[in-house]
Every structure is written in C-alpha cells, then in structure tokens.
Amino acid sequence: MSYCIGVYVKVEGCGKFVETTYPDYYKPTYNLGKLFRACMDWQFKNSEYYRCDNVMEYVEKGIKELEHNSSKYTKLLPSNGWGTMSGAIETLRSIRECILEENEDIPLKCLYLRWE
C-alpha cells in the first residue's frame, strides 16, 4: 500500500477541502512512514489536513536530515526493500516543490497538505 499525498484548499463556508494538485512523487510506500515521521520529527496522521505554512518547516527539516544524516535513518528503511532512502528524499523534495509552485498563486496559509 502507499500514501496518496495531495495539496488542498479549504472551501469557505462549508469546511470541505478541494485538491488543487499533488506532488510528482505522491504515492510513497507506507513502509517509509516511520522514516518520514522520524526525519521530520512530525507525527502526522493519515487523512488529516495540515496547513502548508506549518508543513514546510517539517519538510525542510526532513530533507536536510536525510541528505546530511541518512545513516541515522537507515535502520528505518523497510527490510523488504519496498522504499528507499533516495525515494524518501525525492518524495520530500517533490512535496516542497509542489507547495512552492502552488504558493505562486495561493498563500501558504490557505494551502493544506494531506497524507492519506
């Protein structure tokens, strides 16, 4: 199984969210969940919406951690080989780029990320 990551906006007046886009690497394997949570120091929950102005801090931290301290997280790679360090880094970079591209038209405080 894999996550499905998307970027959303909240519809005013009804509390619903609409997906506006998704990262190039939007379906990382669930097997990388522990690694993502550890490197970002963020216990995100599936199916919750998180404001992108907050998310960016976690994503930036995760990218730096995996690029500069990857050996610290190697033990969190799945033993079955479904999920790699390079795949995790690409996923986080992809999330960052997707949010920044969407931010060209929509303020960060109005954008939400969802891991499903």
N, C-alpha and C positions, 0 to 999 in steps of 0.2 A: 504494500500500500504506500501511497505517497500523500504528502501535503498538497494542497491547492492554495497557492498564495495569490491574493489579489489586492488591488488598491481601489478604494471606495470613497464615495462622498455620501454624506448624510442628507436625506431629503427633509427639508424643513417642514415642520407641521405634522409629520406622521411617524417620525422615529425610525424610518426604514433606511437602508443603505443600498446604493446602486454601485455596481462595479464599473469603474471607468477604464481600467487597464490591468495588466498583470505583467510581472517581470518575465524576461526571456527564459529564465530558469525558475519556473513557478511550480514545479512538481518534484521537489526533492523527496527522497525516501524518508519514511517515518524513522528508519533506523538511524538517521542523523539527528533526531530530536534532542537526545541528551547532549550531543556535541554542541548544537546550536544554543541550547539553554545555558550551557557552561561557559562557552566563549563569549557570549553576550552578557552573561550574568543577568538573565531575564527569564523568568518563569512564565512565559506566555502560555495562554490556554487556547486550545483549538476552538474555533468558531466565535471568538470574541474579536471585537473591533478595537484597534488601538490607534490613537492619533499619531500621525506621521511626524509631527514635530517632536514627539517623545521617542518614537521608534528609531529615528535617525541616530540618536545617541547610542542605542543598543547595537544597531547595525554597524556603525563606525567602529565601536569597541570590538565587535566580533571579527571584523575584517582585520583589524590591527593584531588582535590576539592570534588569529590563525596564520597570518603572514609572518609574524615575528616570534611566536611561541608555539608553533604547531606541535612540537614534540610533547608539550604539556597535555595535549588533547588526543594524541594518538590512541591512547587506551580506550577512548570513547568511540572509535571507529567500529562499525559492526564487523563481527568476526566472519559473517557470511559473505563479506565483500560487497554488499549492497549499500553503497555510499562511500565516497572517498573524500579525502581532505581537499583535493582540488575542486571536487564538485561542491563541497560546502562553501568554499571561498567564492566560487563562481555564483552560487546562489545568493550569497550576501551582497556581492558586488552588483548583481543583477537587481536585487531589491533596491539598493541605493540609487542606481541609475534610473530605475523606473520611477521612483518617488521624485527624484530631481527633475526628470523630464515632465512629469505631471505638475510639478510645482511651478513650471514656467507659466502656466495658465491658472492654477488654483493654489491659494495659500496653503502652506503646510498644516496649519491649524484646522483646515477644512478637509484634509485628506486622512483616510484611515487605512490601516493595513489589517488584513485578516489572514490567519493561518487556519486552514480548515482541513 
